[in-house]
Amino acid sequence: MRCFTAQLWVICVALILSGVLVGCSKVARGDIIPSPKPAQLPPAPEFDSIHMIDREIGWAQNAGAVFLANDWVSRDKAIWRTTNCGQSWTQVLCASPATTGTVSAFFLGSTKGWVAAADDSTNVTIFRTKDGGKSWTRSQLRAPQIIHDSCLSFTRADQGWLMLIPDHGMNSSPGDLYRTRDGGAHWRKVNSTGASPHAWIWEEAALPEFEHLHPYLVCGGATAFRNDSTGWVCGSLASTTPGFLFIPPDGGLNWQLQHLSLPASFQPGRMEPIGLPQFFQRDTDEGIVPAQYHPDDSHASNFCTLIYRTHDGGLNWQPTTPVKFCGVWSFITVKKGWIWSPEPHNTGSTAPVKGTLYRTEDGGVLWKPTGTEKGLEQYLTQGEDIVQLEFVDGEYGWAVARDGHNLTQLLKTTDGGRTWNATERKMQQ
């Protein structure tokens, strides 16, 4: 009897160990892993960005650090999801401690999403979900250098790009562009600034050869693709120099500078893209890209934001009517959009930021203010400003307000931006 009991005990231990090993091997192979179920609710997120799909469903990424009690406090790098207009949020992915570095995300509809998380060495983990964050599959790639930043872009569930920006000094702008054809399971490098025989500097941007077609990435930066062959990189030659827009005609193998012409009525200055081109229907050639005008005299009151429109798929761009100062924007169609225009203010000021929310129905030809006594201004306190607008239709929209400590408010409108209300960010298990 004693011998039988000993044998039974050995068998039980073996079964337990085998189960542990099988579970570990599944994670190592990158099989589907469930979303984390924390034992207790995490702290309310201070949003870095949000991406609403419709009036009910949306995704969010929280800030990695906030300033509390006279010190910066790190927060887990996490992805959140709402299904009730942002009234409550559920953490669907915690990238910590898998990463101590940068995190970027891209969402394709209400169920599909990708998250790239870099650690403090050269490993990059790409998480992907097909069921709204209920479960995630992961794959890994090893970059040549430690990663400073990244950007994901997908055109379909299987076709995507990943820009990795290595750690670098202020006077350089490296980048490595990867592509996947199987939804993120495998990645292949398709181009790099390291392939360039010429390290471009800002002073050389005026040379005629700078505008030639280059068989290499000129600089790293934010990336967006419209289809399998056409995309853009928005980046600069150094951390302190103006940005450029580059377009590839062949899926990222070659790159060429794309000009945004200065309107004829403007004084000498430059147009600088502040975002990537956006198209609102898969097969249309109508799109927009935002830019800021920087006059040579550097007078703050002359700065303005313009929306450029294209009718040929992004080969050529035409400016529309400028909006004073430099703000954030959100468009839901090529004609209908909003711009928040804050008045100039000191970065370190704690005074409320004043501004105007404008709306257009004709693609930026005519802008009308939408503000009332219940507009966005009333919620801005202690140096807060609007850092993101996110409209999903002509009535429902959200705004993220943030101060210098990365503390945020989530504001919502249900009447096209005329009135706003603060949304309490409730957490769900």
Helices and strands as residue ranges (DSSP letters): H 2-29, E 33-34, E 47-52, E 58-62, E 65-68, E 71-74, E 78-82, E 88-94, E 103-108, E 112-118, E 123-129, E 135-142, E 147-154, E 160-166, E 176-180, E 188-192, G 193-195, G 202-206, G 208-211, E 222-225, E 231-236, E 243-247, E 256-258, E 269-273, E 278-279, E 287-295, G 300-302, E 304-310, E 318-319, E 323-324, E 328-331, E 337-342, E 355-360, E 368-369, G 376-379, E 385-391, E 397-402, E 408-413, E 421-422, E 426-428
